[in-house]
């Protein structure tokens, strides 16, 4: 053959998505706290090997939101993952479920799930 066949090469976005599917660990629905009989959960997506330190985006869904869930915003994490960042997608109580109707970061201050900068 005179030259290489390129008909089956993936474009850069498809190539990244294919690699991410197999190499980005995803831990879903980790219960981090219980509030008013509601299990609060989060997802952790690691943009590569867990042994490598990298910036991490923490996205909170709830508090002031009247509807929806963290599952509905999971794709919001893609641009950050594509830049090599980890992502934590946190569900908090919805506005109607929270007595004070305000975002309270008590979940981040839990001694079992301490996030840097929340001490």
N, C-alpha and C positions, 0 to 999 in steps of 0.2 A: 504494500500500500504506500502510495506516495505521501500522503499526509494523514494527520490524525482526524478522526471523525469527531465533530463537536456537537452533533445534533442532540445529544443527551445531557449536555452540561446544564446545571441549574443556575438561574440568575442569583445574584448575591443575597437577596432577601429570602428566597426559597432555601438556599443553602444554609443560611443562618437558622431559619426556623427548623429545618431538619436536624441540624446539630443540637439546637436547644432542646428539642423534644427528647433526645436521648442523653444529653449531658448535663442538663439543668435539673438538679433534684427538686422535687415539689412535695412538700409536706402539707397536707390540707386538713382543715377543721381541727386544729390543735386547740383544745379547751384551755383557756388561760385564766378564766374566772367565772363565777356564777353570781349573777345579780338579779334580785327580784325573781328568783326561780327561772332565770333564763341563762342558758349556757352561752358564754361569750367565746367566740372561736377566732382563730387566725390561720392564715396560710403563710408558709415561708417558701420562697423560691430562691435558690442559690444559683447564681450565674456562673457555674463552673464548680471545680473542686472545693469542698468545704474547708480544706486546709489553707486556702488562699484568703487573706484579708482583703476586703473591698468595701467601698461605700455601700450603705444600705438605705433604701427608701422605705419609710414606714407610712402607710396610707390608712387612715381611719375612716370607716364608713359607719355612720350612725350619729347619735347625740342629737343634732339638730335636724337630721333627715327624717321626713315623715314616712318614707317607704323605700323599698329596695333592699339589697343585701350586698355583702362583700363579694359574693359570687358574680353579681352583675357588673362589677368593675375590675374583674381579674385582668382583662385585656389592657387596662390602663397601665399595667406594669411593664408591658412590652418595650416601650422606648427606653426605659431605664435598664432593663435586662440586656437590651441590645448594646448599651454603652458599658456593659460589664458590671453593673450594680446588682446587688441582691435586692429583693423586695419582700416586705412583710405586709400582708393585706389583712387589716384588723377590723373585725366587726365589733361595734359597740351597740348599746341599746338604742333603739329608735326613739324619736322624740316623744312619742306617746307612751312608751314603755318606761322612760326615765322620769323619776319623780321630780327632779329639778329641771328637766328639759334643757340641760346644758351638757356639753362635753366635759366629762370628768376623767382625767387620765389616771384614775386610781389603778386601773389594770396595769399600767406601765410602772407603777410604784410598788407593785407586789414584790415581796422579797424573793419569791420563787421565779419571777420573770423580769428581773431588773434590766431595763434598757439604759444604755449609757446616756448621761445627761439628765436623768430623771430622779436622781437621788435627792 
